[in-house]
Amino acid sequence: MSYRSSLSAVLAEVVAPAAEVTALEGRFPRSAVTALGRAGLLGLTVSPEFGGGGLGLPEAADVVARTSRVCPATAAVLAAHFTAVAAAESCGGSWVRGEVAAGRHLAGLALSEGRPGDQEMEFPHGLPASAAIRFADVVALRGRKWQVAAAGEADSYLWSSRPLTGPDGLTLWVVPAQAPDLFVPARPGGGGPSGSATSTVCADPVLLPADAMLGRDGGGLDILLRTVRPWLLELRAAGGADVLGLGVAGSGGKGPAEKGPGDEGFGGKGLGFGVGRRPVDSLAST
């Protein structure tokens, strides 16, 4: 069965019946994501050697475009997912590719350090504010990312930080959603189509193995400019106006000075970590 036939079936049987509830109640389209995974569509662009479909940006854009006409929230989540997978594919590594190809892993983007509407933060210009410090084979990530689609719902996030060594560039990481001290605050950042779970994600800090790095230390900007930016621009264009609120691609500089009540910092004051959205269970358990 072609990917287009598989997509038509999922849209008709799963996505469309739940689309109204997703939009009106802001409910994350978990059933749609699970069905897309089982149909092989989450792994559409993963290399065949990992069990994926081996297709590219044109096919991913087609999936996002067709999905957006039925459920904008699901399309926004797919745009972020396909972009994060493309970044992993461009490096020829990362454990997520096999999981995505198997249909049990949803990837997200945690790159933006500007709030919704901050167009100057849309794409990277300089160093991100998020920090990374290495202790032997463990890396501690600390930072806050805005406008993350599928926040608290994805299985991993593509995360940007300052390099471990050297003053220039940035570094990318694949951060598992189940990592301790990775939080979605109780007062989310908002943005994105209703139901897309677009919110803020905080690391305070998150401890990762050093091999969670994607590509080389300080080489993330090249990945963002060569892969992430073109994929996300194309996928957002394919989704049309309903997906343009996604806003997850930027990674440079500190966020704007504007702060909401309780945004004092990462020590936990006022952020309501204790009642934030729980980390998502793996798709394999659904």
DAUR-V481456 format. One record per backbone hydrogen bond with DSSP energy under -0.5 kcal/mol. NH is the residue of the N-H (numbers start at 0). CO is the residue of the C=O. E is the energy in kcal/mol with one decimal. If there is no record, write none. Layout:
NH&CO&E, NH&CO&E
This chain:
5&1&-2.3, 6&2&-2.6, 7&3&-2.3, 8&4&-2.0, 9&5&-2.2, 10&6&-3.0, 11&7&-2.2, 12&8&-2.7, 13&9&-2.5, 14&9&-2.2, 15&10&-3.0, 17&13&-1.0, 17&14&-0.7, 18&14&-0.9, 18&15&-0.9, 19&15&-0.6, 21&17&-2.4, 22&18&-2.3, 23&19&-2.8, 24&20&-2.5, 25&21&-0.9, 26&20&-0.7, 28&194&-0.6, 29&27&-2.4, 32&28&-2.2, 33&29&-2.5, 34&30&-2.2, 35&31&-2.5, 36&32&-2.1, 37&33&-2.3, 38&34&-1.7, 39&36&-1.5, 40&35&-2.3, 41&35&-1.0, 43&40&-1.1, 45&42&-1.3, 49&46&-1.9, 50&47&-1.9, 51&46&-1.9, 52&42&-2.6, 53&45&-2.5, 54&43&-2.4, 59&55&-2.2, 60&56&-2.9, 61&57&-1.7, 62&58&-2.2, 63&59&-2.4, 64&60&-2.6, 65&61&-2.4, 66&62&-2.3, 67&63&-2.5, 68&64&-0.9, 69&66&-1.6, 70&66&-3.3, 74&70&-1.9, 75&71&-2.4, 76&72&-2.1, 77&73&-2.2, 78&74&-2.2, 79&75&-1.8, 80&76&-2.4, 81&77&-3.1, 82&78&-1.6, 83&79&-2.4, 84&80&-2.5, 85&81&-2.1, 86&82&-1.8, 87&83&-1.8, 88&84&-2.7, 89&85&-2.2, 90&86&-0.8, 90&87&-0.7, 91&87&-0.6, 91&88&-1.1, 92&87&-1.2, 96&93&-1.1, 97&94&-0.5, 98&94&-1.0, 99&95&-2.9, 100&96&-2.6, 101&97&-1.6, 102&99&-1.7, 103&98&-1.8, 106&104&-0.5, 107&155&-1.7, 109&157&-3.1, 110&247&-0.6, 117&114&-2.1, 118&116&-1.6, 120&117&-2.1, 121&118&-1.8, 128&252&-0.7, 130&141&-2.6, 132&139&-2.0, 134&137&-3.7, 137&134&-2.1, 138&207&-3.3, 139&132&-3.1, 140&138&-0.6, 140&205&-3.1, 141&130&-2.3, 142&202&-2.1, 144&200&-3.0, 145&111&-2.7, 147&198&-3.3, 148&146&-0.7, 149&195&-2.7, 150&147&-1.0, 150&196&-2.3, 152&149&-2.1, 153&149&-2.5, 154&105&-3.2, 155&105&-1.2, 156&174&-2.0, 157&107&-2.6, 158&156&-0.7, 158&172&-2.7, 159&109&-1.0, 160&170&-2.2, 161&129&-2.6, 169&217&-0.5, 170&160&-2.5, 171&213&-0.6, 172&158&-2.5, 173&211&-2.3, 174&156&-2.8, 174&172&-0.7, 175&173&-0.6, 176&154&-2.5, 178&175&-1.7, 181&178&-1.2, 182&180&-0.6, 182&201&-2.8, 183&276&-0.6, 184&182&-0.6, 185&270&-1.2, 187&185&-0.8, 191&244&-0.6, 195&192&-2.2, 198&147&-2.0, 198&196&-0.6, 200&144&-2.5, 201&182&-3.3, 202&142&-3.0, 203&180&-1.7, 204&140&-0.7, 205&140&-2.9, 207&138&-2.9, 209&136&-2.4, 211&208&-2.2, 212&209&-1.5, 213&171&-3.0, 214&212&-0.7, 218&215&-2.2, 219&169&-2.9, 220&169&-0.5, 222&218&-1.0, 223&219&-2.5, 224&220&-2.6, 225&221&-2.6, 226&222&-2.2, 227&222&-1.9, 228&223&-3.5, 230&226&-2.3, 231&227&-2.7, 232&228&-2.6, 233&229&-2.1, 234&230&-2.7, 235&231&-2.6, 236&232&-2.1, 237&233&-2.2, 238&234&-1.8, 239&235&-1.0, 241&238&-0.5, 242&239&-1.5, 243&239&-0.7, 243&240&-0.5, 245&242&-1.9, 252&126&-2.9, 262&259&-1.9, 263&261&-1.3, 263&268&-0.8, 270&267&-1.1, 271&267&-0.6, 274&271&-1.5, 275&272&-1.4, 276&183&-0.7, 282&103&-0.9, 283&103&-0.6, 284&281&-1.9, 285&282&-1.8
